[in-house]
Amino acid sequence: MPQVSVSVSPVLVVAANPNRTGMIINNVGSSTIYFGPSGSIDTTYPSIVPGGTFTEDSGGTKMYCGPIYAVTASGSSSVNYWERALKE
């Protein structure tokens, strides 16, 4: 799984993929991360605590296919992600 460092400045975690059918984001760092669809996210967005996982599976059909950004309220963290996509 690719690993991305996340800090107080929003960073792209998963690029847009028009064929996405599933994804997993694991917070393997020590700070809670907040994630959303744009670089203007803050701590009001959904979160993943340290050691936590976000999973989304469309059951084989397309789902949200845009980018996923993440940020921390303070400090830094690391996330791993995995993505499944339909073949074109």
Buried (B, 14 or more C-beta within 10 A) or exposed (E): EEEBEBBEEBBEBBEEBEEBBBBBBBBBBEBBBBBBEEEEBEEEBEBBEEEEEBEBEBEEEEEEEBBBBBBBEEEEBBBBBEBBBEEE
